[in-house]
Amino acid sequence: MNLEFYKYQGTGNDFVMIDNRTLTFPKENIALIAKLCDRNFGIGADGVILIENDLDFDFRMIYFNADGSQTFCGNGGRCAVAFAKYLEIIKAKTNFIAVDGPHLATIDNGIVSLKMIDVDEITVKENSVFAYTGTQHHVELVADLDQFPVFEKGKEIRYSYSDPGSNVNFVQQINDATFRVRTYEKGVEDETLACGTGVTAVAIAMHKTGKTTRNLISLPVEGGNLEVSFSEENGVYTNVFLKGPATFVFKGSISS
């Protein structure tokens, strides 16, 4: 099978995008998904995103990690919006459905603002915070993010959580409204250049623990800059928006 694909990236988080409105992609073929994501023998990506039709929404986004597992991905969601605009499914606004529920989004000059789920599952521990922002996230402050062993410590913490484990975010506070983040992602099993659900978890965790009183947080990641805004009442975070660039890289075809 000759498979046409598009490559998109959101602050370095990169994805193989496939127009699957004809439902021809073999979603059960985990080996194919892993091959597409392989950076040596495939296209190379953190995950695969399918765009499909939906009766109640503008489109359905299906996201696979590089190991074939399914979850939600914030930067992937932003790239899905950009891809849907390219396909002329949407214009400047959209309401789409993903594995964690419906999402509103807007796109303007390549910048996508994506509404995330409400967040009320937050566990504050002695040295870390756990939050569910569409997928599982561990958040931990460190003193020197440049020198911190993100891969080694991230892998260790990722498997300390019960199945399906947790993504792991290490954070260094820059000022009251800025937190630098590096993330080890489960499913990719490596550090990625950015993680949208991860920076969302970081912003909420920093507010929850009193590290900031701001509700608009700047989050520099290895691949660029993201912003998260939210409202909070009685420990519940609503109107959570993830904002940043979503960029087309190239298109091509691959024999599968």
Summary of the structure (lengths in Angstrom):
residues: 256
radius of gyration: 17.3
end to end distance: 5.3
largest distance: 53.3
contacts: 913
relative contact order: 0.19
helix: 17%
strand: 46%
